Amino acid sequence: MSHADLTIVGAGLAGLTAAVLAARAGLSVTLWTGREAGGRARTDVVDGFHLNHGAHALYDAGVAARTWRELGLDLSGGAPSFTFWAAHDGKRTRLPVDAVSLARSGLLGVVDKARFAGILTRMGGLADSVAPELTWGAWRREQAADGTTLAALLDALARLSTFIADPAPVRAAVLMRQMGLSGGGVTYLHGGWQRVVDQLLDLARSEGVTVIAENALGVEAVGAGFRVRGRQVDCTSDAVCIAAGARTTARLVDRPAPELVPVRACALDLGLSAVPDPSVPFVLDLDTPRYLSVHSLVADLAAPGGHVLHAIGYGDHTRESLEAFVDRFQPGFREHVVAARFRPAMVVQQRAPRVDAPEVPVQLAPGLFQVGDHVGEGCLSDAAVQSAVDLIARLQDTTAWRHAG
Ligand SMILES: Cc1cc2nc3c(=O)[nH]c(=O)nc-3n(C[C@H](O)[C@H](O)[C@H](O)COP(=O)(O)OP(=O)(O)OC[C@H]3O[C@@H](n4cnc5c(N)ncnc54)[C@H](O)[C@@H]3O)c2cc1C
């Protein structure tokens, strides 16, 4: 039976990042990947089209991009610098995302344009000035009354940054910080997010991490450390970090799972032989929580000559509703479908950062840790990676986990 300083169970973005950071910090690490690494960041290649599990964009100024860049990962891709459109009241108009598009947009009147411009430029900084218990709903109502176009626009942009269908009960500061990150730009990754997964796994192996390609079935305290049990293999370690989701964590350590409200969305992932209307590459619906984006216009994702279009319905939607939305802005798209899949009720983030969400700490007990996008505050993969960074900071503070060599 092998022994390591640290065992990590689960190889999504959180577990993989934690494994590489721990190995770089000098710890010996065993990583349980299950049958396949990557979790929700996997990309499937279908008939030559690289389909992420729903639309994925990397926030260039976020902790995930920063950490992976520092680890030397290739994060090449394209910035969606095309025209953004908004759908509102049966019309399509320019979506204001910066000074130029705001000036050209017919969405807002003069007074609301000025108000929106002020909010947009202050968004990231506002996070530090609002009370931690303030909800997005309360803050947004101070800026714009329910039912107004400005209110619909602010809520839709909050959704776009976080995938949260109803942002009202969410902590305003978390949403503002995430929306502020959008100002730092996003990247649609060439080849999809699988490239991040593959590079992290390669890096883990080259740093000496022992990889066990099966599911862990149980974690038990043994003496001063832990034993992790699988069907074929067992291992022991001084510390364990579970990166396999909140429910699996609870099952593995035999504790009740925290009551979390997840962020859910439906995804329609399309590989198309052509895009019927290339002038409409992106539409954010202000009236129904959904959007579409043609990722392959800026990232290498499609079979030659083709395109990858992702449509997202925040919360619950039917396939028909998303297809009707795509058909409205890409009329006749069905004739060009080469690959298509609809995924309902996907967990985008395990813990919506609502004001009433219970805190989920990195440390569960001495020597027992958890990471993932349900841990700490923050959004999406940045929450997952932040928890991995926090874990390593804790391990480095605790001399007991230092590698003897
Ligand atoms: C539709 C959609 C769109 C998204 N868009 C974005 C976006 O634009 N930007 C962004 O930053 N993020 C986005 N995300 C979120 C991002 O994908 C997740 O936050 C991130 O992948 C979560 O990583 P994780 O490691 O916390 O969890 P997971 O990816 O769930 O990883 C958990 C891993 O543990 C493994 N596991 C489970 N049980 C065991 C066991 N017993 N033993 C061993 N392994 C086990 C699982 O197989 C899995 O590989 C999106 C997610 C979805 C679904």
Ligand as a Chemical Component Dictionary entry (heavy atoms), coordinates in Angstrom:
data_LIG
# 
_chem_comp.id                   LIG 
_chem_comp.type                 NON-POLYMER 
_chem_comp.pdbx_formal_charge   0 
_chem_comp.three_letter_code    LIG 
# 
loop_
_chem_comp_atom.comp_id 
_chem_comp_atom.atom_id 
_chem_comp_atom.alt_atom_id 
_chem_comp_atom.type_symbol 
_chem_comp_atom.charge 
_chem_comp_atom.model_Cartn_x 
_chem_comp_atom.model_Cartn_y 
_chem_comp_atom.model_Cartn_z 
_chem_comp_atom.pdbx_ordinal 
LIG C1  C1  C 0 -22.883 24.473 -18.529 1  
LIG C2  C2  C 0 -21.699 24.959 -17.748 2  
LIG C3  C3  C 0 -21.076 26.137 -18.111 3  
LIG C4  C4  C 0 -19.987 26.621 -17.385 4  
LIG N1  N1  N 0 -19.353 27.758 -17.798 5  
LIG C5  C5  C 0 -18.284 28.214 -17.130 6  
LIG C6  C6  C 0 -17.600 29.381 -17.574 7  
LIG O1  O1  O 0 -17.962 29.990 -18.576 8  
LIG N2  N2  N 0 -16.517 29.805 -16.867 9  
LIG C7  C7  C 0 -16.079 29.157 -15.746 10 
LIG O2  O2  O 0 -15.106 29.590 -15.149 11 
LIG N3  N3  N 0 -16.722 28.058 -15.295 12 
LIG C8  C8  C 0 -17.812 27.572 -15.957 13 
LIG N4  N4  N 0 -18.464 26.456 -15.517 14 
LIG C9  C9  C 0 -18.113 25.907 -14.200 15 
LIG C10 C10 C 0 -16.906 24.987 -14.202 16 
LIG O3  O3  O 0 -17.029 24.001 -15.195 17 
LIG C11 C11 C 0 -16.856 24.332 -12.814 18 
LIG O4  O4  O 0 -16.874 25.334 -11.810 19 
LIG C12 C12 C 0 -15.608 23.501 -12.595 20 
LIG O5  O5  O 0 -15.376 22.641 -13.685 21 
LIG C13 C13 C 0 -15.798 22.705 -11.295 22 
LIG O6  O6  O 0 -14.634 21.954 -11.018 23 
LIG P1  P1  P 0 -14.580 21.068 -9.705  24 
LIG O7  O7  O 0 -13.253 20.428 -9.685  25 
LIG O8  O8  O 0 -14.992 21.873 -8.530  26 
LIG O9  O9  O 0 -15.743 19.956 -9.856  27 
LIG P2  P2  P 0 -16.000 18.810 -10.938 28 
LIG O10 O10 O 0 -15.701 19.269 -12.291 29 
LIG O11 O11 O 0 -17.402 18.334 -10.670 30 
LIG O12 O12 O 0 -14.966 17.649 -10.556 31 
LIG C14 C14 C 0 -15.200 16.641 -9.601  32 
LIG C15 C15 C 0 -14.445 15.396 -10.051 33 
LIG O13 O13 O 0 -14.494 14.406 -9.019  34 
LIG C16 C16 C 0 -14.687 13.137 -9.632  35 
LIG N5  N5  N 0 -15.217 12.194 -8.626  36 
LIG C17 C17 C 0 -16.473 12.134 -8.113  37 
LIG N6  N6  N 0 -16.555 11.116 -7.216  38 
LIG C18 C18 C 0 -15.312 10.551 -7.169  39 
LIG C19 C19 C 0 -14.764 9.466  -6.432  40 
LIG N7  N7  N 0 -15.486 8.763  -5.544  41 
LIG N8  N8  N 0 -13.464 9.149  -6.631  42 
LIG C20 C20 C 0 -12.685 9.836  -7.516  43 
LIG N9  N9  N 0 -13.176 10.888 -8.236  44 
LIG C21 C21 C 0 -14.465 11.227 -8.070  45 
LIG C22 C22 C 0 -15.647 13.453 -10.789 46 
LIG O14 O14 O 0 -15.623 12.408 -11.746 47 
LIG C23 C23 C 0 -15.040 14.749 -11.316 48 
LIG O15 O15 O 0 -14.030 14.502 -12.250 49 
LIG C24 C24 C 0 -19.527 25.918 -16.247 50 
LIG C25 C25 C 0 -20.141 24.713 -15.889 51 
LIG C26 C26 C 0 -21.209 24.224 -16.632 52 
LIG C27 C27 C 0 -21.852 22.925 -16.237 53 
# 
loop_
_chem_comp_bond.comp_id 
_chem_comp_bond.atom_id_1 
_chem_comp_bond.atom_id_2 
_chem_comp_bond.value_order 
_chem_comp_bond.pdbx_ordinal 
LIG C1  C2  SING 1  
LIG C2  C3  SING 2  
LIG C2  C26 DOUB 3  
LIG C3  C4  DOUB 4  
LIG C4  N1  SING 5  
LIG C4  C24 SING 6  
LIG N1  C5  DOUB 7  
LIG C5  C6  SING 8  
LIG C5  C8  SING 9  
LIG C6  O1  DOUB 10 
LIG C6  N2  SING 11 
LIG N2  C7  SING 12 
LIG C7  O2  DOUB 13 
LIG C7  N3  SING 14 
LIG N3  C8  DOUB 15 
LIG C8  N4  SING 16 
LIG N4  C9  SING 17 
LIG N4  C24 SING 18 
LIG C9  C10 SING 19 
LIG C10 O3  SING 20 
LIG C10 C11 SING 21 
LIG C11 O4  SING 22 
LIG C11 C12 SING 23 
LIG C12 O5  SING 24 
LIG C12 C13 SING 25 
LIG C13 O6  SING 26 
LIG O6  P1  SING 27 
LIG P1  O7  DOUB 28 
LIG P1  O8  SING 29 
LIG P1  O9  SING 30 
LIG O9  P2  SING 31 
LIG P2  O10 DOUB 32 
LIG P2  O11 SING 33 
LIG P2  O12 SING 34 
LIG O12 C14 SING 35 
LIG C14 C15 SING 36 
LIG C15 O13 SING 37 
LIG C15 C23 SING 38 
LIG O13 C16 SING 39 
LIG C16 N5  SING 40 
LIG C16 C22 SING 41 
LIG N5  C17 SING 42 
LIG N5  C21 SING 43 
LIG C17 N6  DOUB 44 
LIG N6  C18 SING 45 
LIG C18 C19 SING 46 
LIG C18 C21 DOUB 47 
LIG C19 N7  SING 48 
LIG C19 N8  DOUB 49 
LIG N8  C20 SING 50 
LIG C20 N9  DOUB 51 
LIG N9  C21 SING 52 
LIG C22 O14 SING 53 
LIG C22 C23 SING 54 
LIG C23 O15 SING 55 
LIG C24 C25 DOUB 56 
LIG C25 C26 SING 57 
LIG C26 C27 SING 58 
# 
